[in-house]
Amino acid sequence: MGRGEYLGEFEQIVLLAVARLGAEAYGMEIRREIEQRTERAVTIGAVYATLDRLEEKGYLRAREGDSGGRARRFFTVADAGVDALQAARSLQTKMWSGLRLSRSSRQA
């Protein structure tokens, strides 16, 4: 990943929700998955803005479909999205490696 291409926390959460949902990944289901797993409220606007941004970056693919008679945009994680998630996980693992946190002092 080049400079400026790192995933933000919410971008990671959205990508992971899409990956978990598979073929059923559309806006409201993604929102429900995030809220259920993170136990925090998420606006549908934030979800759609992030989905659009991730699609523009090439991390998601969208297709038109319908569910119960309603037109919906369904999302899947593109290969670049898998790579981005793996890079983010690797970076976090490196940063956490050997670190011991203490509430009373910082570790060097």
C-alpha positions as CSV (number, residue, x, y, z in Angstrom):
1,M,0.0,0.0,0.0
2,G,1.3,3.4,-0.9
3,R,1.2,6.5,1.3
4,G,-2.3,7.7,2.0
5,E,-3.9,4.4,1.0
6,Y,-4.3,3.1,4.6
7,L,-7.8,2.1,5.6
8,G,-9.5,4.1,8.3
9,E,-11.2,2.3,11.2
10,F,-14.7,2.7,9.8
11,E,-13.6,1.7,6.3
12,Q,-12.2,-1.5,7.8
13,I,-15.4,-2.2,9.7
14,V,-17.5,-1.7,6.5
15,L,-15.2,-3.9,4.4
16,L,-15.3,-6.6,7.1
17,A,-19.1,-6.4,7.3
18,V,-19.4,-6.8,3.5
19,A,-17.1,-9.8,3.7
20,R,-19.2,-11.4,6.5
21,L,-22.5,-10.9,4.7
22,G,-21.3,-12.2,1.3
23,A,-24.0,-12.1,-1.4
24,E,-26.5,-10.4,1.0
25,A,-24.4,-7.3,1.5
26,Y,-26.5,-4.2,0.8
27,G,-26.7,-0.9,2.8
28,M,-29.2,-1.7,5.5
29,E,-27.9,-5.2,6.1
30,I,-24.3,-3.8,6.3
31,R,-25.5,-1.2,8.9
32,R,-27.2,-3.9,10.9
33,E,-24.1,-6.1,10.9
34,I,-21.9,-3.2,12.0
35,E,-24.3,-2.2,14.8
36,Q,-24.7,-5.8,16.0
37,R,-21.0,-6.5,16.1
38,T,-19.7,-3.2,17.3
39,E,-22.6,-2.4,19.6
40,R,-22.6,1.2,18.4
41,A,-25.1,3.2,16.4
42,V,-24.2,3.9,12.8
43,T,-26.1,6.2,10.4
44,I,-27.1,4.8,7.1
45,G,-25.6,7.9,5.5
46,A,-22.2,7.1,7.0
47,V,-22.5,3.6,5.6
48,Y,-23.4,4.7,2.1
49,A,-20.7,7.4,2.0
50,T,-18.1,4.8,3.0
51,L,-19.4,2.2,0.5
52,D,-19.2,4.8,-2.3
53,R,-15.6,5.8,-1.2
54,L,-14.5,2.1,-1.0
55,E,-16.0,1.4,-4.4
56,E,-14.2,4.5,-5.9
57,K,-10.9,3.1,-4.4
58,G,-11.5,-0.2,-6.1
59,Y,-11.9,-2.1,-2.8
60,L,-15.6,-3.0,-3.4
61,R,-17.6,-4.0,-6.4
62,A,-21.3,-3.1,-6.6
63,R,-24.1,-4.8,-8.6
64,E,-27.7,-3.9,-9.0
65,G,-30.2,-6.5,-7.9
66,D,-33.5,-6.8,-6.0
67,S,-34.5,-8.2,-2.7
68,G,-38.2,-8.7,-2.0
69,G,-39.2,-6.6,-4.9
70,R,-37.0,-3.7,-4.0
71,A,-34.0,-2.5,-6.1
72,R,-30.8,-2.6,-4.2
73,R,-27.1,-2.3,-4.7
74,F,-25.2,-5.3,-3.5
75,F,-21.5,-5.2,-2.6
76,T,-18.7,-7.7,-2.7
77,V,-15.1,-7.2,-1.6
78,A,-12.7,-6.9,-4.6
79,D,-9.3,-8.4,-4.6
80,A,-7.8,-4.9,-3.8
81,G,-10.1,-4.8,-0.8
82,V,-8.8,-8.1,0.5
83,D,-5.3,-6.8,0.0
84,A,-6.1,-3.6,1.9
85,L,-7.6,-5.5,4.8
86,Q,-4.7,-7.9,5.0
87,A,-2.2,-4.9,4.9
88,A,-4.2,-3.2,7.7
89,R,-4.2,-6.3,9.8
90,S,-0.5,-6.8,9.3
91,L,0.3,-3.2,10.2
92,Q,-1.7,-3.5,13.4
93,T,0.0,-6.7,14.3
94,K,3.4,-5.1,13.9
95,M,2.4,-2.1,16.0
96,W,1.0,-4.3,18.8
97,S,3.9,-6.8,18.7
98,G,5.8,-6.8,22.1
99,L,3.8,-3.8,23.4
100,R,2.6,-3.9,27.0
101,L,0.2,-1.1,28.0
102,S,-0.1,0.3,31.4
103,R,-2.7,2.8,32.6
104,S,-0.1,4.6,34.7
105,S,2.7,4.9,32.2
106,R,3.6,4.7,28.5
107,Q,5.9,1.9,27.3
108,A,8.7,2.7,24.9
